[in-house]
Amino acid sequence: MDRNKLAKRIIYLIFFLLVTNFFANKFYWYFSIWYFDMIMHTLGGLWIGLASIYLLPKADVSAKFVFKILSCVLLVGIGWEIFEILVNDVVAQNPFDYLDTASDICFDLFGGLCAILYILVPLKNQRAGS
């Protein structure tokens, strides 16, 4: 995939996430729509996965490449969950929820897998056509 196209799509996705998160906080969508957090974590994982693909050196798509992308997504996802835990404990004083944290990380990784598929499917079609 063309790096300029990928960069534009990453920027569009970041903008979409920022605007959606703004309205979600303003209208309490995280509390009123039970699955909204899952959608946001999936899109966040997609964004981190695409950004990792863009930033990592171009290499042939292999198991090692996929592992690097998923590792980046997992690292950022765990960092975000640590941030959430600290904010919830200190500011909101909500108890820690293991199930929510585990599901958030799974949805982050699912978004990262979607990013990998987003790159792999056109490559596979390109190779099949040549």
Secondary structure, DSSP 8 states (H G I E B T S, - for coil): --HHHHHHHHHHHHHHHHHHHHHHHHTTHHHHSTTHHHHHHHHHHHHHHHHHHHHS------HHHHHHHHHHHHHHHHHHHHHHHHHIIIII-----HHHHHHHHHHHHHHHHHHHHHHHHHHHHHHHH-
